[in-house]
Amino acid sequence: MNLKKITVIVILLLVAVISLTKIAPTAANPANHKHSIEQTDAKIATVMKLSGGAAAASATLSLLPGDLCTPISEQLADLASYFLLILSALYLEKFMITLTGYVSFSVLIPAACLLLCGAILFKKKSLSDMATRIGIVGIIIFLIVPSSIWLSDKVYQTQSAKIESTVQESDNLDIEGDSDTGILSDLTTITTGTIDKVSTFLRNMLESLAVMIVTACVIPVLVFVLLVWIVKTIFSSTAFNIDKLVIKQENTDLPD
């Protein structure tokens, strides 16, 4: 083995050790992801307020006499399950902020370096290809969560005023009937203004729910699909170029 190969192997081993002992703990430290965690916590708080507002409005409407507001009450109650789904997605995103970086730099990047060392020692192209794939997968896993959070924030900012307005509306929503003896009495009747109020509130809730689903669920999936597509495109292009070189070399070697 010549000096050049030994040097490359030593460098790869050094990169693996640094990735495992220095970069991985840094990537897993929540203090280094303060902005992303704060943005996720803010969305979690907003979802909890929206969920609580929908549940409170549904409970209040269910206490009013008659069946006029029952459909709206049921729809508001159904929103709780969707808000729970969004809340779960946001908590998963919060955990993945630190977990993905740790997995990438403590497992995948060192494994890629070790495979490259094996490829150099044993002259195995298959090990080199595997190392390249593992390394790229590690980088993609590390980039998925920050990329999705950045894009989600950009989309969320365009609708944040609307969502904050809905949160304030849920805090100040006053649902009552029209009665001489008090709210929720047997003689209470539902006014048209009350129906219009709760209908508008339901519509605003649905719009806020749609925004939260897009920013918390749809965008992370789309970012993941996009990165996977980029990797497949890169590997397909590389494989095609290698095949062309092999064919060209075989044609060159053919006797006249």
Secondary structure, DSSP 8 states (H G I E B T S, - for coil): --HHHHHHHHHHHHHHHHIIIIIHHHHH-GGGGHHHHHHHHHHHHHHHHHHHHHHHHHHHHHHSSSSTTHHHHHHHHHHHHHHHHHHHHHHHHHHHHHHHHHHIIIIIHHHHHHHHHHHHHHT-HHHHHHHHHHHHHHHHHHHHHHHHHHHHHHHHHHHHHHHHHHHHHHHH-----B-SS-TTSTT-B--HHHHHHHHHHHHHHHHHHHHHHIIIIIHHHHHHHHHHHHHHHHHHHHHHHHHHHHHHHHHHHS--
